[in-house]
Amino acid sequence: NPNMSDEEIEYVFNVAETLGCTHTTLELPADEAQLRRIGAFAMKHKIYAAYHTHLQGSMTAFDRAFELSPGNMANVDLGHYVAAGNVGGTPLEFLEKHHARIASVHLKDRQSKANGGGNLPWGQGDTPLREILQTMKRRRWTFPATVELEYRIPDGSDAVTETKKCVQFCAEALA
């Protein structure tokens, strides 16, 4: 939380350092002073502050954070990006433009804003998951991609089974 005291933020970064983390994640604040402040902690600890967006994601959403500190990175949710309406570009264009400032990405399959924005089982939505994964592999980007299970779990299934399906989707996309 960007409104934490300095002592609390220091504690978060100390825990991250102890655990061997490359970055911490928090929602992208609008306040430039907070972006500078958190970026300074990131630089001090050599652990990135990776900002996450939901429907406010766009090609330019992270620009100010990037400008204010080299410790500020993106933890972009590419499913939310699609649901937001691809403001200013596609997820692939975002990755190409900002790959050097991405600490991690969240993967989920969502419909575009025009198609209702819903979360769907992987391969049924508008997020170009296969192309994203293939691009990451081809370009040898090393930031992690996190499977986010946000679609409604079908009757007779469970979260573990559905997560396995998402991981299988990734394996097939990267084969």
C-alpha positions as CSV (number, residue, x, y, z in Angstrom):
1,N,0.0,0.0,0.0
2,P,1.6,3.3,-1.0
3,N,0.1,5.0,2.1
4,M,2.2,2.8,4.4
5,S,4.7,4.4,6.7
6,D,8.4,4.3,5.7
7,E,8.9,1.7,8.4
8,E,6.2,-0.5,7.0
9,I,7.6,-0.2,3.4
10,E,11.1,-0.9,4.7
11,Y,9.7,-4.0,6.4
12,V,8.1,-5.2,3.1
13,F,11.4,-4.8,1.2
14,N,13.3,-6.5,3.9
15,V,11.0,-9.5,3.8
16,A,11.2,-9.5,0.0
17,E,15.0,-9.4,0.2
18,T,15.1,-12.2,2.7
19,L,12.9,-14.4,0.5
20,G,15.1,-13.7,-2.6
21,C,12.3,-11.8,-4.5
22,T,13.1,-9.8,-7.6
23,H,10.1,-7.5,-7.1
24,T,7.1,-6.6,-4.9
25,T,3.8,-5.8,-6.4
26,L,1.2,-3.2,-5.6
27,E,-1.5,-1.3,-7.4
28,L,-0.3,1.6,-9.6
29,P,-0.7,4.8,-7.6
30,A,-1.6,8.1,-9.3
31,D,0.4,10.2,-6.8
32,E,3.8,11.0,-8.2
33,A,5.3,11.5,-4.8
34,Q,4.3,7.9,-3.9
35,L,5.9,6.7,-7.1
36,R,9.1,8.5,-6.3
37,R,9.1,7.3,-2.7
38,I,8.4,3.6,-3.5
39,G,10.9,3.8,-6.4
40,A,13.5,5.0,-3.9
41,F,12.9,2.1,-1.6
42,A,13.2,-0.3,-4.6
43,M,16.5,1.2,-5.6
44,K,17.8,1.1,-2.1
45,H,17.0,-2.6,-1.8
46,K,17.7,-3.5,-5.5
47,I,14.2,-5.1,-5.6
48,Y,11.8,-3.6,-8.1
49,A,8.4,-2.1,-7.2
50,A,6.2,-3.7,-9.9
51,Y,2.9,-1.9,-10.3
52,H,-0.2,-3.7,-11.3
53,T,-3.2,-2.3,-13.2
54,H,-6.7,-3.5,-13.8
55,L,-8.9,-1.8,-16.3
56,Q,-6.8,1.4,-16.2
57,G,-4.1,-0.5,-18.1
58,S,-2.9,1.1,-21.4
59,M,0.2,1.7,-23.5
60,T,0.9,4.8,-21.4
61,A,-0.4,3.8,-17.9
62,F,3.1,3.1,-16.5
63,D,5.0,5.9,-18.3
64,R,5.1,8.3,-15.3
65,A,6.2,5.6,-12.9
66,F,9.0,4.6,-15.3
67,E,10.1,8.2,-15.7
68,L,10.3,8.8,-11.9
69,S,12.5,5.8,-10.9
70,P,14.4,3.0,-12.5
71,G,13.1,1.0,-9.6
72,N,9.6,1.2,-10.8
73,M,8.5,-1.6,-13.1
74,A,5.3,-3.1,-14.5
75,N,3.3,-6.1,-13.3
76,V,0.9,-5.9,-16.2
77,D,-2.2,-8.0,-16.3
78,L,-2.7,-8.8,-20.0
79,G,-6.3,-10.1,-19.5
80,H,-7.3,-6.9,-17.8
81,Y,-5.6,-5.0,-20.6
82,V,-7.8,-6.7,-23.2
83,A,-10.9,-6.1,-21.2
84,A,-10.0,-2.4,-20.9
85,G,-10.4,-2.0,-24.6
86,N,-6.7,-2.2,-25.7
87,V,-6.3,1.5,-25.0
88,G,-3.6,2.6,-27.4
89,G,-2.4,-0.8,-28.5
90,T,-2.6,-4.5,-28.1
91,P,-1.0,-6.6,-25.3
92,L,1.7,-7.7,-27.8
93,E,2.4,-4.1,-28.7
94,F,2.6,-3.3,-24.9
95,L,5.1,-6.2,-24.4
96,E,7.3,-5.1,-27.3
97,K,7.4,-1.5,-26.2
98,H,7.9,-2.1,-22.5
99,H,9.6,-5.5,-22.1
100,A,12.7,-4.0,-20.5
101,R,10.5,-2.5,-17.7
102,I,8.3,-5.5,-17.1
103,A,9.0,-7.5,-13.8
104,S,6.1,-10.0,-14.4
105,V,2.8,-10.4,-16.2
106,H,-0.5,-11.9,-15.3
107,L,-2.2,-14.2,-17.8
108,K,-5.9,-14.8,-18.0
109,D,-8.3,-15.0,-21.0
110,R,-10.8,-12.2,-21.1
111,Q,-13.2,-10.9,-23.6
112,S,-12.6,-7.4,-25.0
113,K,-14.6,-4.5,-23.8
114,A,-16.7,-4.7,-27.0
115,N,-17.4,-8.4,-26.3
116,G,-18.5,-7.9,-22.7
117,G,-15.1,-8.1,-20.8
118,G,-15.8,-11.4,-19.1
119,N,-13.3,-13.9,-17.9
120,L,-13.4,-17.2,-19.9
121,P,-11.6,-20.5,-19.9
122,W,-8.3,-20.2,-21.7
123,G,-8.6,-20.3,-25.5
124,Q,-12.2,-18.9,-25.5
125,G,-11.6,-15.2,-24.9
126,D,-9.9,-12.4,-26.7
127,T,-6.5,-12.3,-24.9
128,P,-3.9,-13.6,-27.4
129,L,-2.4,-15.9,-24.9
130,R,-0.8,-18.3,-27.4
131,E,0.9,-15.4,-29.2
132,I,2.0,-13.7,-26.0
133,L,3.7,-16.9,-24.8
134,Q,5.3,-17.6,-28.1
135,T,6.6,-14.0,-28.3
136,M,8.0,-14.3,-24.8
137,K,9.8,-17.5,-25.8
138,R,11.0,-16.2,-29.2
139,R,12.3,-12.9,-27.7
140,R,13.8,-14.8,-24.7
141,W,12.2,-12.5,-22.2
142,T,12.8,-13.9,-18.7
143,F,10.1,-12.1,-16.7
144,P,7.6,-14.6,-15.1
145,A,4.1,-15.1,-16.4
146,T,1.6,-15.9,-13.7
147,V,-1.5,-18.0,-14.3
148,E,-4.5,-16.3,-12.9
149,L,-7.6,-18.4,-12.6
150,E,-10.5,-15.9,-12.7
151,Y,-13.1,-17.6,-14.8
152,R,-16.1,-19.4,-13.2
153,I,-15.1,-22.9,-12.3
154,P,-17.4,-25.3,-14.1
155,D,-19.7,-27.6,-12.1
156,G,-17.8,-30.9,-11.4
157,S,-14.4,-29.3,-11.5
158,D,-12.2,-27.4,-9.0
159,A,-9.5,-24.8,-9.0
160,V,-6.6,-27.3,-9.1
161,T,-8.1,-29.0,-12.2
162,E,-8.7,-25.7,-13.9
163,T,-5.3,-24.4,-13.1
164,K,-3.8,-27.6,-14.6
165,K,-5.8,-26.9,-17.8
166,C,-4.3,-23.4,-17.9
167,V,-0.7,-24.8,-17.4
168,Q,-1.4,-27.4,-20.2
169,F,-2.5,-24.5,-22.5
170,C,0.8,-22.8,-21.8
171,A,2.8,-26.0,-22.5
172,E,1.0,-26.6,-25.8
173,A,1.4,-22.9,-26.8
174,L,5.2,-23.2,-26.1
175,A,5.7,-26.6,-27.7
